[in-house]
Amino acid sequence: MVVGIISDTHGYVHPAVHEAFEGVELILHAGDVGPIDVLDELETIAPVRGVYGNVDGPPVRGQFKETERFELEGVQFLMHHIGGHPNRWGRGVGTMLRAERPDVFVCGHSHILRIERVPELNRMLYLNPGAAGRQGFHLVKTCVRLHLSDGAAKQAEVVHLDR
């Protein structure tokens, strides 16, 4: 299974997202969607699951929760927009991660692409896909294709959308 992961679109779906997510079975949006029509456009590519971010209004908050827990292909996911990062988790996130022990933690907010294993959390995969929108200080728009098989996250492909 291949999952597309995106965050911080802030109302903009980069045209390259359609090609980047071609063939994915599910899109995960890690918050700061912007207007709800972003989700409508992403749904034309694949079903979308996500969390709301700090800039999302009632339409997105009505569709998504603050935190999502789910399983895909035997892999346990936890998703929360303001997650922080290893050694500096967002408020309450470190406690949640230690209690839940997901295989993959997906977050956004920082606009900084970061993917790493966290040894002290059973080698959990920390995944922040960076930002795909136009708003923010980031210079490169990114998203990620995550390959799952045999009950594990096997490969994370970073896609630079402006190339």
Backbone as JSON Lines, residues from 0, in Angstrom:
{"i":0,"aa":"M","n":[0.85,-1.18,0.0],"ca":[0.0,0.0,0.0],"c":[0.89,1.24,0.0]}
{"i":1,"aa":"V","n":[0.49,2.22,-0.79],"ca":[1.2,3.5,-0.81],"c":[0.23,4.57,-0.32]}
{"i":2,"aa":"V","n":[0.71,5.38,0.64],"ca":[-0.08,6.43,1.25],"c":[0.58,7.77,0.92]}
{"i":3,"aa":"G","n":[-0.21,8.74,0.49],"ca":[0.29,10.09,0.28],"c":[0.13,10.89,1.56]}
{"i":4,"aa":"I","n":[1.16,11.63,1.95],"ca":[1.1,12.41,3.19],"c":[1.44,13.86,2.86]}
{"i":5,"aa":"I","n":[0.57,14.75,3.32],"ca":[0.7,16.18,3.0],"c":[0.28,16.99,4.23]}
{"i":6,"aa":"S","n":[0.78,18.2,4.31],"ca":[0.4,19.09,5.41],"c":[0.52,20.53,4.99]}
{"i":7,"aa":"D","n":[-0.1,21.39,5.77],"ca":[0.06,22.84,5.63],"c":[-0.14,23.32,4.2]}
{"i":8,"aa":"T","n":[-1.28,22.93,3.64],"ca":[-1.63,23.39,2.3],"c":[-2.15,24.83,2.33]}
{"i":9,"aa":"H","n":[-2.73,25.23,3.44],"ca":[-3.21,26.61,3.62],"c":[-4.03,27.1,2.43]}
{"i":10,"aa":"G","n":[-4.91,26.24,1.93],"ca":[-5.81,26.65,0.86],"c":[-5.29,26.47,-0.55]}
{"i":11,"aa":"Y","n":[-4.15,25.83,-0.71],"ca":[-3.53,25.69,-2.03],"c":[-3.16,24.23,-2.28]}
{"i":12,"aa":"V","n":[-3.63,23.7,-3.4],"ca":[-3.2,22.37,-3.84],"c":[-2.26,22.58,-5.02]}
{"i":13,"aa":"H","n":[-1.0,22.32,-4.8],"ca":[0.01,22.47,-5.85],"c":[-0.36,21.53,-7.0]}
{"i":14,"aa":"P","n":[-0.28,22.01,-8.24],"ca":[-0.63,21.15,-9.39],"c":[0.14,19.84,-9.43]}
{"i":15,"aa":"A","n":[1.38,19.82,-8.93],"ca":[2.2,18.61,-8.96],"c":[1.73,17.54,-7.97]}
{"i":16,"aa":"V","n":[0.85,17.9,-7.04],"ca":[0.33,16.91,-6.07],"c":[-0.41,15.8,-6.8]}
{"i":17,"aa":"H","n":[-1.12,16.14,-7.87],"ca":[-1.87,15.12,-8.61],"c":[-0.95,14.03,-9.14]}
{"i":18,"aa":"E","n":[0.17,14.41,-9.7],"ca":[1.14,13.43,-10.2],"c":[1.86,12.73,-9.05]}
{"i":19,"aa":"A","n":[2.22,13.49,-8.03],"ca":[2.95,12.92,-6.89],"c":[2.14,11.83,-6.19]}
{"i":20,"aa":"F","n":[0.83,12.03,-6.14],"ca":[-0.03,11.07,-5.44],"c":[-0.75,10.11,-6.38]}
{"i":21,"aa":"E","n":[-0.35,10.08,-7.63],"ca":[-0.95,9.13,-8.56],"c":[-0.72,7.71,-8.06]}
{"i":22,"aa":"G","n":[-1.79,6.94,-7.94],"ca":[-1.68,5.56,-7.51],"c":[-1.71,5.35,-6.01]}
{"i":23,"aa":"V","n":[-1.73,6.41,-5.19],"ca":[-1.83,6.19,-3.75],"c":[-3.24,5.72,-3.41]}
{"i":24,"aa":"E","n":[-3.34,4.93,-2.36],"ca":[-4.65,4.41,-1.96],"c":[-5.34,5.28,-0.94]}
{"i":25,"aa":"L","n":[-4.58,6.16,-0.29],"ca":[-5.12,7.02,0.75],"c":[-4.21,8.23,0.87]}
{"i":26,"aa":"I","n":[-4.81,9.39,1.16],"ca":[-4.04,10.6,1.44],"c":[-4.26,10.97,2.9]}
{"i":27,"aa":"L","n":[-3.17,11.22,3.62],"ca":[-3.24,11.72,4.99],"c":[-2.89,13.2,4.96]}
{"i":28,"aa":"H","n":[-3.77,14.03,5.52],"ca":[-3.49,15.47,5.61],"c":[-3.27,15.8,7.08]}
{"i":29,"aa":"A","n":[-2.08,16.3,7.4],"ca":[-1.69,16.55,8.8],"c":[-2.02,17.95,9.27]}
{"i":30,"aa":"G","n":[-3.04,18.58,8.72],"ca":[-3.57,19.83,9.26],"c":[-3.13,21.09,8.56]}
{"i":31,"aa":"D","n":[-3.82,22.19,8.93],"ca":[-3.73,23.48,8.26],"c":[-4.1,23.32,6.79]}
{"i":32,"aa":"V","n":[-5.29,22.78,6.62],"ca":[-5.86,22.52,5.3],"c":[-6.16,23.84,4.58]}
{"i":33,"aa":"G","n":[-6.83,24.75,5.31],"ca":[-7.36,25.96,4.68],"c":[-8.8,25.71,4.32]}
{"i":34,"aa":"P","n":[-9.33,26.37,3.3],"ca":[-10.71,26.12,2.9],"c":[-10.97,24.64,2.57]}
{"i":35,"aa":"I","n":[-12.17,24.21,2.84],"ca":[-12.54,22.79,2.69],"c":[-12.42,22.31,1.25]}
{"i":36,"aa":"D","n":[-12.43,23.21,0.27],"ca":[-12.33,22.76,-1.13],"c":[-10.98,22.11,-1.43]}
{"i":37,"aa":"V","n":[-9.98,22.35,-0.57],"ca":[-8.7,21.63,-0.7],"c":[-8.94,20.13,-0.56]}
{"i":38,"aa":"L","n":[-9.75,19.77,0.42],"ca":[-10.06,18.34,0.64],"c":[-10.86,17.78,-0.53]}
{"i":39,"aa":"D","n":[-11.77,18.58,-1.06],"ca":[-12.54,18.13,-2.23],"c":[-11.62,17.81,-3.4]}
{"i":40,"aa":"E","n":[-10.62,18.67,-3.63],"ca":[-9.69,18.42,-4.74],"c":[-8.83,17.19,-4.48]}
{"i":41,"aa":"L","n":[-8.34,17.04,-3.23],"ca":[-7.52,15.86,-2.9],"c":[-8.34,14.58,-3.04]}
{"i":42,"aa":"E","n":[-9.62,14.65,-2.72],"ca":[-10.51,13.47,-2.84],"c":[-10.64,13.0,-4.29]}
{"i":43,"aa":"T","n":[-10.34,13.86,-5.27],"ca":[-10.37,13.43,-6.67],"c":[-9.2,12.5,-6.98]}
{"i":44,"aa":"I","n":[-8.18,12.52,-6.1],"ca":[-7.01,11.67,-6.28],"c":[-7.19,10.35,-5.52]}
{"i":45,"aa":"A","n":[-7.58,10.45,-4.24],"ca":[-7.75,9.27,-3.38],"c":[-8.54,9.71,-2.15]}
{"i":46,"aa":"P","n":[-9.11,8.75,-1.4],"ca":[-9.77,9.13,-0.15],"c":[-8.8,9.86,0.78]}
{"i":47,"aa":"V","n":[-9.34,10.79,1.58],"ca":[-8.52,11.61,2.46],"c":[-8.92,11.38,3.91]}
{"i":48,"aa":"R","n":[-7.9,11.24,4.75],"ca":[-8.08,11.15,6.19],"c":[-7.17,12.21,6.78]}
{"i":49,"aa":"G","n":[-7.57,12.87,7.85],"ca":[-6.69,13.91,8.38],"c":[-7.06,14.4,9.75]}
{"i":50,"aa":"V","n":[-6.33,15.43,10.16],"ca":[-6.57,16.13,11.41],"c":[-6.65,17.62,11.08]}
{"i":51,"aa":"Y","n":[-7.32,18.38,11.96],"ca":[-7.34,19.81,11.72],"c":[-6.12,20.47,12.35]}
{"i":52,"aa":"G","n":[-5.77,21.61,11.78],"ca":[-4.65,22.38,12.28],"c":[-5.12,23.65,12.97]}
{"i":53,"aa":"N","n":[-4.18,24.42,13.49],"ca":[-4.51,25.61,14.25],"c":[-5.15,26.71,13.4]}
{"i":54,"aa":"V","n":[-4.99,26.71,12.08],"ca":[-5.62,27.73,11.25],"c":[-6.94,27.26,10.64]}
{"i":55,"aa":"D","n":[-7.31,26.02,10.85],"ca":[-8.52,25.48,10.22],"c":[-9.78,25.93,10.95]}
{"i":56,"aa":"G","n":[-10.76,26.32,10.16],"ca":[-12.03,26.78,10.7],"c":[-13.05,25.66,10.84]}
{"i":57,"aa":"P","n":[-14.3,26.06,11.16],"ca":[-15.36,25.08,11.42],"c":[-15.6,24.03,10.33]}
{"i":58,"aa":"P","n":[-15.54,24.36,9.04],"ca":[-15.79,23.29,8.07],"c":[-14.8,22.13,8.2]}
{"i":59,"aa":"V","n":[-13.5,22.43,8.31],"ca":[-12.49,21.37,8.44],"c":[-12.59,20.72,9.81]}
{"i":60,"aa":"R","n":[-12.79,21.52,10.85],"ca":[-12.92,20.96,12.21],"c":[-14.16,20.09,12.34]}
{"i":61,"aa":"G","n":[-15.16,20.35,11.51],"ca":[-16.35,19.51,11.51],"c":[-16.11,18.16,10.85]}
{"i":62,"aa":"Q","n":[-15.12,18.1,9.98],"ca":[-14.82,16.86,9.26],"c":[-13.71,16.06,9.93]}
{"i":63,"aa":"F","n":[-12.72,16.75,10.52],"ca":[-11.56,16.09,11.11],"c":[-11.51,16.33,12.62]}
{"i":64,"aa":"K","n":[-10.79,15.44,13.31],"ca":[-10.53,15.58,14.74],"c":[-9.15,16.21,14.96]}
{"i":65,"aa":"E","n":[-8.85,16.54,16.2],"ca":[-7.53,17.07,16.53],"c":[-6.46,15.98,16.45]}
{"i":66,"aa":"T","n":[-6.84,14.77,16.84],"ca":[-5.91,13.63,16.85],"c":[-6.61,12.43,16.22]}
{"i":67,"aa":"E","n":[-5.89,11.69,15.41],"ca":[-6.43,10.47,14.8],"c":[-5.52,9.29,15.11]}
{"i":68,"aa":"R","n":[-6.12,8.17,15.44],"ca":[-5.43,6.9,15.64],"c":[-6.08,5.89,14.72]}
{"i":69,"aa":"F","n":[-5.27,5.15,13.97],"ca":[-5.84,4.18,13.04],"c":[-4.75,3.19,12.63]}
{"i":70,"aa":"E","n":[-5.19,2.14,11.96],"ca":[-4.27,1.1,11.47],"c":[-4.43,0.98,9.96]}
{"i":71,"aa":"L","n":[-3.3,0.87,9.28],"ca":[-3.28,0.6,7.84],"c":[-2.3,-0.53,7.6]}
{"i":72,"aa":"E","n":[-2.74,-1.58,6.95],"ca":[-1.85,-2.69,6.59],"c":[-1.05,-3.21,7.79]}
{"i":73,"aa":"G","n":[-1.67,-3.23,8.97],"ca":[-1.0,-3.73,10.17],"c":[-0.07,-2.72,10.82]}
{"i":74,"aa":"V","n":[-0.04,-1.48,10.33],"ca":[0.82,-0.42,10.87],"c":[-0.06,0.54,11.67]}
{"i":75,"aa":"Q","n":[0.33,0.78,12.92],"ca":[-0.41,1.68,13.8],"c":[0.04,3.13,13.59]}
{"i":76,"aa":"F","n":[-0.92,4.01,13.28],"ca":[-0.65,5.43,13.04],"c":[-1.24,6.29,14.14]}
{"i":77,"aa":"L","n":[-0.56,7.38,14.42],"ca":[-1.11,8.45,15.26],"c":[-0.81,9.74,14.5]}
{"i":78,"aa":"M","n":[-1.82,10.61,14.38],"ca":[-1.64,11.85,13.63],"c":[-2.17,13.01,14.47]}
{"i":79,"aa":"H","n":[-1.38,14.1,14.54],"ca":[-1.73,15.28,15.34],"c":[-0.98,16.46,14.71]}
{"i":80,"aa":"H","n":[-1.64,17.58,14.48],"ca":[-1.01,18.67,13.73],"c":[0.23,19.24,14.42]}
{"i":81,"aa":"I","n":[0.08,19.75,15.63],"ca":[1.21,20.38,16.31],"c":[1.9,19.32,17.16]}
{"i":82,"aa":"G","n":[2.78,18.58,16.52],"ca":[3.43,17.44,17.18],"c":[4.79,17.76,17.78]}
{"i":83,"aa":"G","n":[5.39,18.85,17.36],"ca":[6.77,19.09,17.77],"c":[7.69,18.14,17.02]}
{"i":84,"aa":"H","n":[8.75,17.73,17.69],"ca":[9.68,16.79,17.07],"c":[10.39,16.02,18.18]}
{"i":85,"aa":"P","n":[11.08,14.93,17.84],"ca":[11.78,14.16,18.86],"c":[12.66,15.07,19.72]}
{"i":86,"aa":"N","n":[12.61,14.85,21.01],"ca":[13.32,15.64,22.02],"c":[12.68,16.99,22.32]}
{"i":87,"aa":"R","n":[11.62,17.34,21.58],"ca":[10.88,18.57,21.88],"c":[9.44,18.43,21.35]}
{"i":88,"aa":"W","n":[8.7,17.53,21.97],"ca":[7.33,17.25,21.56],"c":[6.41,18.41,21.91]}
{"i":89,"aa":"G","n":[5.32,18.53,21.16],"ca":[4.28,19.51,21.46],"c":[3.61,19.15,22.78]}
{"i":90,"aa":"R","n":[2.84,20.1,23.3],"ca":[2.17,19.91,24.59],"c":[1.33,18.63,24.6]}
{"i":91,"aa":"G","n":[1.64,17.73,25.49],"ca":[0.9,16.49,25.67],"c":[1.24,15.4,24.66]}
{"i":92,"aa":"V","n":[2.0,15.72,23.64],"ca":[2.28,14.75,22.57],"c":[3.23,13.66,23.05]}
{"i":93,"aa":"G","n":[4.28,14.02,23.76],"ca":[5.22,13.01,24.26],"c":[4.53,11.98,25.13]}
{"i":94,"aa":"T","n":[3.66,12.45,26.02],"ca":[2.9,11.54,26.89],"c":[2.0,10.63,26.06]}
{"i":95,"aa":"M","n":[1.34,11.21,25.06],"ca":[0.45,10.44,24.19],"c":[1.25,9.37,23.42]}
{"i":96,"aa":"L","n":[2.4,9.74,22.9],"ca":[3.22,8.79,22.14],"c":[3.74,7.66,23.02]}
{"i":97,"aa":"R","n":[4.17,7.99,24.23],"ca":[4.66,6.94,25.15],"c":[3.53,6.0,25.55]}
{"i":98,"aa":"A","n":[2.33,6.51,25.68],"ca":[1.18,5.68,26.07],"c":[0.69,4.83,24.9]}
{"i":99,"aa":"E","n":[0.63,5.39,23.71],"ca":[0.03,4.71,22.56],"c":[1.01,3.86,21.77]}
{"i":100,"aa":"R","n":[2.29,4.25,21.74],"ca":[3.33,3.51,21.02],"c":[2.97,3.21,19.58]}
{"i":101,"aa":"P","n":[2.64,4.25,18.77],"ca":[2.33,3.98,17.36],"c":[3.59,3.57,16.61]}
{"i":102,"aa":"D","n":[3.39,2.95,15.47],"ca":[4.52,2.63,14.58],"c":[4.95,3.88,13.8]}
{"i":103,"aa":"V","n":[3.96,4.73,13.47],"ca":[4.21,5.94,12.7],"c":[3.47,7.11,13.34]}
{"i":104,"aa":"F","n":[4.18,8.21,13.55],"ca":[3.57,9.45,14.03],"c":[3.69,10.49,12.92]}
{"i":105,"aa":"V","n":[2.53,11.03,12.5],"ca":[2.49,12.02,11.43],"c":[2.03,13.35,12.02]}
{"i":106,"aa":"C","n":[2.78,14.41,11.72],"ca":[2.4,15.74,12.18],"c":[2.76,16.76,11.12]}
{"i":107,"aa":"G","n":[2.42,18.01,11.38],"ca":[2.72,19.1,10.47],"c":[3.16,20.31,11.27]}
{"i":108,"aa":"H","n":[2.62,21.47,10.92],"ca":[2.75,22.74,11.63],"c":[4.08,23.46,11.43]}
{"i":109,"aa":"S","n":[5.19,22.79,11.54],"ca":[6.49,23.47,11.5],"c":[6.9,23.92,10.09]}
{"i":110,"aa":"H","n":[6.28,23.34,9.06],"ca":[6.65,23.57,7.66],"c":[8.05,23.02,7.36]}
{"i":111,"aa":"I","n":[8.57,22.2,8.24],"ca":[9.92,21.64,8.06],"c":[9.81,20.14,7.82]}
{"i":112,"aa":"L","n":[10.26,19.71,6.66],"ca":[10.29,18.29,6.33],"c":[11.24,17.58,7.29]}
{"i":113,"aa":"R","n":[10.76,16.53,7.92],"ca":[11.62,15.77,8.84],"c":[11.07,14.35,8.95]}
{"i":114,"aa":"I","n":[11.94,13.38,8.68],"ca":[11.57,11.97,8.77],"c":[12.7,11.27,9.5]}
{"i":115,"aa":"E","n":[12.38,10.6,10.59],"ca":[13.42,9.89,11.34],"c":[12.81,8.83,12.24]}
{"i":116,"aa":"R","n":[13.64,7.87,12.6],"ca":[13.26,6.86,13.58],"c":[13.55,7.4,14.97]}
{"i":117,"aa":"V","n":[12.69,7.07,15.93],"ca":[12.86,7.53,17.3],"c":[13.17,6.31,18.17]}
{"i":118,"aa":"P","n":[14.45,6.07,18.49],"ca":[14.85,4.85,19.21],"c":[14.13,4.67,20.54]}
{"i":119,"aa":"E","n":[13.97,5.74,21.3],"ca":[13.37,5.61,22.64],"c":[11.87,5.33,22.59]}
{"i":120,"aa":"L","n":[11.26,5.39,21.4],"ca":[9.85,5.04,21.25],"c":[9.73,3.83,20.31]}
{"i":121,"aa":"N","n":[10.54,2.82,20.59],"ca":[10.48,1.57,19.85],"c":[10.72,1.76,18.34]}
{"i":122,"aa":"R","n":[11.62,2.69,18.02],"ca":[11.96,3.0,16.63],"c":[10.76,3.48,15.82]}
{"i":123,"aa":"M","n":[9.83,4.17,16.5],"ca":[8.68,4.77,15.83],"c":[9.19,5.65,14.69]}
{"i":124,"aa":"L","n":[8.45,5.66,13.57],"ca":[8.79,6.54,12.47],"c":[8.09,7.88,12.7]}
{"i":125,"aa":"Y","n":[8.89,8.94,12.86],"ca":[8.39,10.3,12.97],"c":[8.37,10.87,11.56]}
{"i":126,"aa":"L","n":[7.23,11.43,11.14],"ca":[7.11,11.91,9.77],"c":[6.36,13.24,9.75]}
{"i":127,"aa":"N","n":[7.08,14.29,9.39],"ca":[6.48,15.59,9.11],"c":[6.77,15.85,7.63]}
{"i":128,"aa":"P","n":[5.72,15.9,6.8],"ca":[5.94,16.03,5.36],"c":[6.35,17.43,4.89]}
{"i":129,"aa":"G","n":[6.57,18.33,5.82],"ca":[6.86,19.71,5.43],"c":[5.58,20.4,5.02]}
{"i":130,"aa":"A","n":[5.68,21.45,4.24],"ca":[4.51,22.22,3.82],"c":[4.35,22.15,2.3]}
{"i":131,"aa":"A","n":[3.1,22.02,1.87],"ca":[2.82,21.95,0.44],"c":[2.16,23.22,-0.08]}
{"i":132,"aa":"G","n":[1.83,24.14,0.82],"ca":[1.16,25.37,0.42],"c":[2.11,26.5,0.1]}
{"i":133,"aa":"R","n":[1.52,27.65,-0.24],"ca":[2.31,28.83,-0.59],"c":[2.61,29.7,0.62]}
{"i":134,"aa":"Q","n":[1.81,29.61,1.68],"ca":[2.0,30.45,2.86],"c":[3.02,29.84,3.8]}
{"i":135,"aa":"G","n":[3.87,30.7,4.37],"ca":[4.86,30.23,5.34],"c":[6.26,30.57,4.87]}
{"i":136,"aa":"F","n":[7.2,30.28,5.71],"ca":[8.59,30.64,5.45],"c":[9.34,29.6,4.63]}
{"i":137,"aa":"H","n":[8.75,28.44,4.42],"ca":[9.44,27.37,3.7],"c":[9.74,27.79,2.26]}
{"i":138,"aa":"L","n":[10.84,27.32,1.76],"ca":[11.24,27.65,0.39],"c":[10.91,26.53,-0.58]}
{"i":139,"aa":"V","n":[10.78,25.31,-0.07],"ca":[10.53,24.15,-0.91],"c":[9.21,23.51,-0.47]}
{"i":140,"aa":"K","n":[8.33,23.28,-1.41],"ca":[7.05,22.63,-1.11],"c":[7.23,21.12,-1.25]}
{"i":141,"aa":"T","n":[6.84,20.39,-0.22],"ca":[7.07,18.94,-0.2],"c":[5.83,18.17,0.24]}
{"i":142,"aa":"C","n":[5.83,16.91,-0.13],"ca":[4.89,15.92,0.37],"c":[5.64,14.58,0.37]}
{"i":143,"aa":"V","n":[5.0,13.54,0.88],"ca":[5.69,12.25,1.04],"c":[4.79,11.13,0.55]}
{"i":144,"aa":"R","n":[5.39,10.14,-0.07],"ca":[4.73,8.88,-0.41],"c":[5.31,7.83,0.52]}
{"i":145,"aa":"L","n":[4.46,7.22,1.35],"ca":[4.92,6.23,2.32],"c":[4.46,4.85,1.87]}
{"i":146,"aa":"H","n":[5.42,3.93,1.74],"ca":[5.14,2.57,1.3],"c":[5.01,1.67,2.52]}
{"i":147,"aa":"L","n":[3.89,0.95,2.6],"ca":[3.62,0.02,3.7],"c":[3.53,-1.38,3.14]}
{"i":148,"aa":"S","n":[4.17,-2.33,3.82],"ca":[4.01,-3.74,3.46],"c":[4.47,-4.6,4.62]}
{"i":149,"aa":"D","n":[3.92,-5.79,4.69],"ca":[4.3,-6.76,5.73],"c":[4.23,-6.17,7.13]}
{"i":150,"aa":"G","n":[3.22,-5.31,7.39],"ca":[3.02,-4.75,8.71],"c":[4.04,-3.7,9.12]}
{"i":151,"aa":"A","n":[4.7,-3.06,8.14],"ca":[5.72,-2.06,8.47],"c":[5.76,-0.95,7.43]}
{"i":152,"aa":"A","n":[6.23,0.21,7.85],"ca":[6.53,1.3,6.93],"c":[7.89,1.01,6.35]}
{"i":153,"aa":"K","n":[7.94,0.75,5.04],"ca":[9.17,0.28,4.4],"c":[10.0,1.39,3.76]}
{"i":154,"aa":"Q","n":[9.33,2.4,3.19],"ca":[10.08,3.43,2.47],"c":[9.26,4.72,2.46]}
{"i":155,"aa":"A","n":[9.92,5.84,2.7],"ca":[9.31,7.16,2.6],"c":[9.99,7.9,1.46]}
{"i":156,"aa":"E","n":[9.21,8.24,0.45],"ca":[9.72,8.99,-0.71],"c":[9.34,10.45,-0.56]}
{"i":157,"aa":"V","n":[10.31,11.33,-0.51],"ca":[10.04,12.76,-0.46],"c":[9.84,13.28,-1.88]}
{"i":158,"aa":"V","n":[8.77,14.05,-2.06],"ca":[8.5,14.64,-3.36],"c":[8.63,16.16,-3.23]}
{"i":159,"aa":"H","n":[9.53,16.75,-4.02],"ca":[9.69,18.21,-4.1],"c":[8.74,18.7,-5.19]}
{"i":160,"aa":"L","n":[7.71,19.41,-4.79],"ca":[6.63,19.73,-5.71],"c":[7.0,20.77,-6.77]}
{"i":161,"aa":"D","n":[7.96,21.62,-6.52],"ca":[8.31,22.66,-7.49],"c":[9.3,22.19,-8.55]}
{"i":162,"aa":"R","n":[9.73,20.94,-8.49],"ca":[10.69,20.45,-9.5],"c":[9.95,19.89,-10.69]}
